[in-house]
Amino acid sequence: MKIIETIKKAISGRFNTVKPLGLWTTRALVLLILVSILLVIFEYIFVCIRGYVNDDAKQIIDTGLKIIDHIFVPSVLASLIGFLSLFLDRNNNGIPDSLEKGENKNDK
């Protein structure tokens, strides 16, 4: 208990303006999803309009499909969501709720 309070006091003085990391990480993941999917879709549309595939368009499509394939596999998404849920702090006291569960058991 004293260790957590000491760490909280040391960190709170330095990082008062920092937003929750899990929220920003989730937003970045969703942005990466949308950008990669939209980029591949738009490139497919432009290729269909032009009627041929040049090397740059082929590379953009291949890279976009690799990003979608490797990052958005269900096991990777499940592990990322599980990892991001560790940062939830619903009562805004500066300690993630997953760490407070252990703290509440020791208090009883």
Residue pairs with C-beta under 8 A, 6 or more apart in sequence:
1 103
1 106
1 107
4 95
4 99
4 103
8 94
8 95
11 94
12 94
20 87
20 89
21 87
22 84
22 85
22 86
22 87
22 88
23 87
25 84
25 87
26 84
29 80
29 84
32 67
32 71
33 71
33 72
36 64
36 67
36 68
36 71
37 64
37 68
39 60
39 64
40 60
40 61
40 64
40 65
40 68
43 57
43 60
43 61
43 64
44 61
46 57
47 53
47 57
47 61
53 61
70 76
85 98
86 96
86 98
87 96
88 96
88 97
88 98
89 95
89 96
89 97
90 97
91 97
93 100
95 103
